[in-house]
Amino acid sequence: MLYLIGIGLSPADLTVGGIEAGKAADELYIEQYTSLWKGSAADIEKAMGKKPVLLKRKGLEDDSVLLVERAKEKNIAVLIIGDPLSATTHMELLLECKKQSVPCKVFHSVSIFSVIAETGLQLYKFGRTATIPFTGQLTAVKETIEGNKKLGLHTLLLLDLDSEVNLYMGPVDALKFLLKAKITKPAEKFVAAAALGTPEQTIVYAPVKELLEKRFPYPAVLILPGKLHFKEKEALETYSK
């Protein structure tokens, strides 16, 4: 059996089902390359009774078939930040299980795609999502923003990271990339949302020029609002003070 266990954004997001599956696993792994989890291996060990083995990106992407092979003989659990199926890599594990007729159980949890509703922006009004990369190659980002703007939709911008070297892009660096590429202007308003779902949670709605003067915890995202409903405007105003 292969268990794909979402661990949310912090230890508070661990579910009863996920914890029980972790306890039942013969081997427990954790991937941390998709985001920054506001917890530790000690939190996992306390909840599930065993310390997880860190699974690096290469190990998860290149050895997904091997993980599924092991799941034929043992109960293998992979702990995933956020929700297990938010990233294509983890969907590949589920599909590989189906190909090899290996039982797979998914334990869902909160992810950035759900907690951004705390900004007051309505989830069904978000368009395509894009990631701002460290490379500064923003063609896809520009196309996504332009396409969403035409439809009046909000744009969620994920920020690049390299957890293996503890490197996380923040809202300020991301906005500088957008300014340099002339995708935005100093007066355009964004939502900067950081450490959502944790005690450090910070949400600010302000023009780019003001956001550049602020400091935010990690991990963070940017949101460029589209056409706003009056209730969305009301909610955003609470984050502009």
Backbone torsions as a table, in degrees:
resi	resn	phi	psi	omega
1	MET	NA	136.9	174.3
2	LEU	-111.1	126.9	176.6
3	TYR	-106.1	127.8	172.0
4	LEU	-108.1	109.3	-170.7
5	ILE	-112.4	115.2	175.6
6	GLY	-75.9	131.6	-179.6
7	ILE	-110.6	10.8	176.1
8	GLY	65.5	-148.3	-175.9
9	LEU	-107.4	-11.7	179.4
10	SER	-158.5	168.6	179.9
11	PRO	-55.4	-27.6	-179.7
12	ALA	-66.1	-16.5	-177.0
13	ASP	-91.1	-3.2	178.2
14	LEU	-62.2	132.9	-178.8
15	THR	-96.1	160.1	178.7
16	VAL	-61.2	-44.1	179.6
17	GLY	-62.6	-42.7	179.9
18	GLY	-64.5	-41.4	179.1
19	ILE	-63.4	-43.9	-179.7
20	GLU	-64.8	-38.3	178.0
21	ALA	-66.2	-39.4	177.4
22	GLY	-62.7	-39.2	178.5
23	LYS	-65.3	-35.0	-177.0
24	ALA	-79.4	-14.2	-175.4
25	ALA	-72.7	142.8	174.0
26	ASP	-80.0	-32.4	178.7
27	GLU	-133.0	133.2	-176.7
28	LEU	-121.9	122.5	-179.6
29	TYR	-121.1	156.9	175.4
30	ILE	-136.6	134.3	174.4
31	GLU	-106.9	139.9	-178.3
32	GLN	-133.5	24.6	-177.8
33	TYR	-93.4	-12.2	-177.8
34	THR	-85.2	-21.7	179.5
35	SER	-165.8	-171.1	177.5
36	LEU	-111.5	117.9	-179.5
37	TRP	-90.0	130.6	-178.2
38	LYS	-84.5	53.5	177.4
39	GLY	-152.6	-167.0	-178.2
40	SER	-144.1	170.6	176.5
41	ALA	-60.1	-31.1	179.5
42	ALA	-65.1	-36.5	177.5
43	ASP	-64.2	-40.9	178.8
44	ILE	-66.3	-45.7	-179.1
45	GLU	-61.2	-39.1	179.2
46	LYS	-65.2	-39.5	-177.1
47	ALA	-79.4	-37.4	-171.4
48	MET	-111.1	-5.6	175.5
49	GLY	82.4	5.1	177.9
50	LYS	-151.9	151.4	-178.8
51	LYS	-85.6	130.0	-179.4
52	PRO	-76.9	149.4	175.7
53	VAL	-91.2	130.0	-179.3
54	LEU	-69.5	126.4	179.0
55	LEU	-107.8	112.8	-177.8
56	LYS	-77.2	166.1	-176.2
57	ARG	-55.4	-45.5	-179.1
58	LYS	-61.2	-41.1	-179.2
59	GLY	-64.6	-34.8	-178.6
60	LEU	-79.5	-42.5	-176.8
61	GLU	-76.6	-43.0	-175.5
62	ASP	-83.9	-27.0	-174.4
63	ASP	-110.8	23.3	-179.4
64	SER	-60.1	-37.2	178.9
65	VAL	-64.3	-39.6	179.7
66	LEU	-65.8	-38.4	178.0
67	LEU	-62.1	-43.0	179.5
68	VAL	-65.9	-38.4	177.4
69	GLU	-60.2	-42.5	179.5
70	ARG	-65.7	-31.9	-178.9
71	ALA	-70.9	-8.9	175.7
72	LYS	-73.2	-28.0	-175.9
73	GLU	-108.7	-26.3	-175.5
74	LYS	-133.0	168.9	172.1
75	ASN	-88.1	110.9	-177.9
76	ILE	-108.5	127.9	179.2
77	ALA	-117.7	131.8	176.0
78	VAL	-116.4	118.1	178.5
79	LEU	-87.2	130.1	-173.1
80	ILE	-127.6	129.4	179.1
81	ILE	-63.0	138.1	-178.1
82	GLY	76.0	-138.0	177.5
83	ASP	-99.6	139.6	-174.4
84	PRO	-57.4	-30.5	-173.4
85	LEU	-106.0	19.3	177.4
86	SER	-76.6	-22.2	-179.0
87	ALA	-114.6	144.1	-177.8
88	THR	-61.4	-32.2	-179.5
89	THR	-54.9	-43.6	-175.9
90	HIS	-75.3	-29.4	175.1
91	MET	-64.9	-33.0	178.1
92	GLU	-61.5	-37.1	177.6
93	LEU	-63.4	-43.2	179.4
94	LEU	-63.5	-43.7	179.7
95	LEU	-65.4	-38.8	178.9
96	GLU	-63.9	-37.6	176.5
97	CYS	-61.5	-42.7	179.9
98	LYS	-64.2	-39.9	179.6
99	LYS	-62.6	-38.8	-175.9
100	GLN	-97.8	8.5	179.4
101	SER	56.2	41.5	177.2
102	VAL	-101.7	127.7	179.3
103	PRO	-60.5	136.9	179.9
104	CYS	-137.3	129.6	179.5
105	LYS	-119.0	128.8	-179.2
106	VAL	-105.7	130.6	176.4
107	PHE	-112.8	108.2	-174.2
108	HIS	-79.2	158.2	176.6
109	SER	-151.5	-179.4	-179.5
110	VAL	-71.5	153.1	177.5
111	SER	-141.9	174.3	179.7
112	ILE	-59.5	-28.6	-177.3
113	PHE	-72.3	-13.9	176.6
114	SER	-107.5	-39.6	-175.1
115	VAL	-71.4	-15.9	177.7
116	ILE	-65.3	-12.5	176.4
117	ALA	-63.1	-19.6	179.5
118	GLU	-67.1	-15.6	175.6
119	THR	-71.0	-17.2	-176.8
120	GLY	98.5	-8.2	177.7
121	LEU	-80.6	136.7	-175.4
122	GLN	-77.2	128.1	-172.8
123	LEU	-59.2	-36.5	-177.0
124	TYR	-72.7	-5.2	179.4
125	LYS	-102.1	12.5	175.0
126	PHE	-88.9	139.6	176.7
127	GLY	-96.8	-146.8	-179.5
128	ARG	-64.7	148.7	177.1
129	THR	-101.3	147.5	176.6
130	ALA	-136.0	160.3	178.1
131	THR	-115.4	131.7	175.2
132	ILE	-87.1	112.9	-175.3
133	PRO	-89.2	157.7	176.5
134	PHE	-62.1	-25.1	-177.9
135	THR	-67.8	-20.7	-178.0
136	GLY	79.5	7.8	176.6
137	GLN	-81.0	102.8	-169.2
138	LEU	-113.0	20.1	180.0
139	THR	-58.3	-48.4	-179.1
140	ALA	-65.3	-35.8	179.0
141	VAL	-64.9	-46.1	180.0
142	LYS	-60.9	-44.9	-179.2
143	GLU	-64.3	-39.7	179.7
144	THR	-64.7	-46.9	-180.0
145	ILE	-62.5	-45.6	-179.3
146	GLU	-62.9	-41.9	179.8
147	GLY	-64.8	-42.4	179.2
148	ASN	-68.0	-38.4	179.5
149	LYS	-61.2	-40.8	-179.6
150	LYS	-60.2	-31.1	-177.8
151	LEU	-96.6	0.0	-179.6
152	GLY	73.0	22.2	-175.6
153	LEU	-97.5	154.1	176.5
154	HIS	-76.2	150.1	178.2
155	THR	-118.3	120.6	173.9
156	LEU	-90.5	124.2	178.9
157	LEU	-112.4	111.8	175.5
158	LEU	-80.4	151.5	-176.9
159	LEU	-112.4	137.5	-174.3
160	ASP	-61.2	157.0	177.1
161	LEU	-154.7	160.2	171.8
162	ASP	-140.1	88.7	-173.3
163	SER	-64.5	-24.0	-177.9
164	GLU	-67.9	-23.6	176.4
165	VAL	-117.7	15.3	176.8
166	ASN	57.2	46.6	-178.3
167	LEU	-116.7	121.7	-177.7
168	TYR	-132.3	128.6	177.5
169	MET	-75.7	137.7	177.9
170	GLY	-105.3	169.6	-179.7
171	PRO	-56.6	-38.1	-177.8
172	VAL	-64.0	-48.5	178.9
173	ASP	-63.2	-39.4	-179.9
174	ALA	-63.2	-42.8	179.7
175	LEU	-66.7	-34.0	176.9
176	LYS	-64.2	-38.7	176.1
177	PHE	-61.1	-45.5	-178.3
178	LEU	-65.1	-38.7	177.7
179	LEU	-65.9	-44.5	-178.7
180	LYS	-61.7	-36.7	-179.8
181	ALA	-84.9	1.7	179.4
182	LYS	59.5	34.0	177.0
183	ILE	-87.4	-23.8	177.3
184	THR	-136.6	175.3	178.4
185	LYS	-129.2	158.3	-177.4
186	PRO	-54.9	-28.5	-175.8
187	ALA	-89.7	-10.0	-177.7
188	GLU	-72.0	139.2	-176.3
189	LYS	-93.3	133.7	176.2
190	PHE	-125.1	162.2	167.6
191	VAL	-104.4	125.5	172.4
192	ALA	-105.2	119.6	-177.7
193	ALA	-122.8	121.4	-174.4
194	ALA	-128.5	146.3	177.6
195	ALA	49.3	42.7	-178.8
196	LEU	-61.5	142.1	178.8
197	GLY	78.0	11.3	179.6
198	THR	-128.2	167.9	177.9
199	PRO	-61.1	-19.8	-179.5
200	GLU	-87.9	2.8	-173.7
201	GLN	-47.1	129.7	-179.6
202	THR	-135.8	124.3	177.2
203	ILE	-129.0	124.8	-179.8
204	VAL	-133.7	131.1	175.9
205	TYR	-113.8	113.8	-174.3
206	ALA	-163.3	166.0	174.7
207	PRO	-63.2	154.4	-180.0
208	VAL	-51.6	-44.8	-176.4
209	LYS	-61.1	-29.6	177.8
210	GLU	-81.9	-37.8	179.1
211	LEU	-63.4	-31.2	-179.8
212	LEU	-64.4	-18.9	-178.2
213	GLU	-93.6	-1.1	-175.2
214	LYS	-105.5	163.8	177.2
215	ARG	-117.4	141.6	-176.8
216	PHE	-131.1	148.2	174.0
217	PRO	-75.4	173.3	177.9
218	TYR	-110.0	156.3	-9.1
219	PRO	-78.8	166.3	-176.2
220	ALA	-142.9	162.3	174.1
221	VAL	-137.8	164.2	172.3
222	LEU	-117.2	147.1	175.4
223	ILE	-130.6	127.5	174.0
224	LEU	-102.0	106.7	-177.2
225	PRO	-64.5	147.1	174.6
226	GLY	-96.5	-140.6	178.1
227	LYS	-70.1	127.4	-172.7
228	LEU	-99.6	134.2	169.5
229	HIS	-74.3	155.1	-175.9
230	PHE	-62.1	-28.9	177.9
231	LYS	-72.5	-33.4	176.3
232	GLU	-67.1	-41.5	177.2
233	LYS	-59.7	-44.2	-179.6
234	GLU	-60.9	-42.3	-179.9
235	ALA	-66.6	-44.5	-177.9
236	LEU	-64.0	-32.9	179.6
237	GLU	-61.5	-29.7	179.4
238	THR	-69.4	-17.7	179.7
239	TYR	-104.8	10.2	-179.1
240	SER	-109.7	11.2	-178.0
241	LYS	-107.4	NA	NA
